[in-house]
């Protein structure tokens, strides 16, 4: 596309992906941690010693000034995969933590010490993702 035109071509909305992007934009607008928070990359580690599927994951964390915490994890591989994510939130140690997928329907209650220590266990289908909001309980 020629950049001097300062506009792109008119394209029809793709009805298959439009709801996904509408929800994503809603989550991003409503969550201050994504705009103003501290971002960090999480290095996925193998879920067990001879499992190399952790190489198919990317994960990130955001910590907001309002104490909000979010974790995004994606299995971008074309196969089922498992990994552990050691979360960079030491203040969760000794607390129960609820992980709510704000892009989906999954809700999990986990021990905060495990999330920070060995890490959150993830078992994802190919190209599955979560955008978790974390809440200490």
ZIRA-V757930 format. One record per residue. RES is the residue in one small letter. SS is DSSP state (H for helix, E for strand, - for the rest). Layout:
res=RES ss=SS
res=RES ss=SS
This chain:
res=x ss=-
res=x ss=-
res=x ss=H
res=x ss=H
res=x ss=H
res=x ss=-
res=x ss=-
res=x ss=-
res=x ss=-
res=x ss=-
res=x ss=-
res=x ss=-
res=x ss=-
res=x ss=-
res=x ss=-
res=x ss=-
res=x ss=-
res=x ss=H
res=x ss=H
res=x ss=H
res=x ss=H
res=x ss=H
res=x ss=H
res=x ss=H
res=x ss=H
res=x ss=H
res=x ss=H
res=x ss=H
res=x ss=H
res=x ss=H
res=x ss=-
res=x ss=H
res=x ss=H
res=x ss=H
res=x ss=H
res=x ss=H
res=x ss=-
res=x ss=E
res=x ss=E
res=x ss=E
res=x ss=E
res=x ss=E
res=x ss=-
res=x ss=-
res=x ss=E
res=x ss=-
res=x ss=-
res=x ss=-
res=x ss=-
res=x ss=-
res=x ss=-
res=x ss=-
res=x ss=H
res=x ss=H
res=x ss=H
res=x ss=H
res=x ss=E
res=x ss=E
res=x ss=E
res=x ss=E
res=x ss=E
res=x ss=E
res=x ss=E
res=x ss=-
res=x ss=-
res=x ss=-
res=x ss=-
res=x ss=-
res=x ss=E
res=x ss=E
res=x ss=E
res=x ss=E
res=x ss=E
res=x ss=E
res=x ss=E
res=x ss=-
res=x ss=-
res=x ss=-
res=x ss=-
res=x ss=-
res=x ss=E
res=x ss=E
res=x ss=E
res=x ss=E
res=x ss=E
res=x ss=-
res=x ss=-
res=x ss=-
res=x ss=-
res=x ss=H
res=x ss=H
res=x ss=H
res=x ss=-
res=x ss=-
res=x ss=-
res=x ss=E
res=x ss=E
res=x ss=E
res=x ss=E
res=x ss=E
res=x ss=E
res=x ss=-
res=x ss=-
res=x ss=-
res=x ss=-
res=x ss=-
res=x ss=E
res=x ss=E
res=x ss=E
res=x ss=E
res=x ss=E
res=x ss=H
res=x ss=H
res=x ss=H
res=x ss=H
res=x ss=H
res=x ss=H
res=x ss=H
res=x ss=H
res=x ss=E
res=x ss=E
res=x ss=E
res=x ss=E
res=x ss=E
res=x ss=-
res=x ss=-
res=x ss=-
res=x ss=-
res=x ss=E
res=x ss=E
res=x ss=E
res=x ss=E
res=x ss=E
res=x ss=E
res=x ss=E
res=x ss=E
res=x ss=-
